[in-house]
Amino acid sequence: MIMFCIGDTVTTRKKHACGCDKWVITRVGADYKIKCNKCGRTVMLASDKFHKAVKNVDVK
């Protein structure tokens, strides 16, 4: 399993409503908090849903 760190940029399988698919991880643990690079919206996801949603990781 891939280890995620705060500050990593991830690409999701689906695009956000604003059209961007790049997110920055701001919280790691049982839940993941990610922030959209384009509009700044933050979303909290359970770890299992987060791992399914991520397509690619760009480590800082």
Secondary structure, DSSP 8 states (H G I E B T S, - for coil): -----TT-EEEESS--TTS--EEEEEE-SSEEEEEETTT--EEEEEHHHHHHHEEEEE--
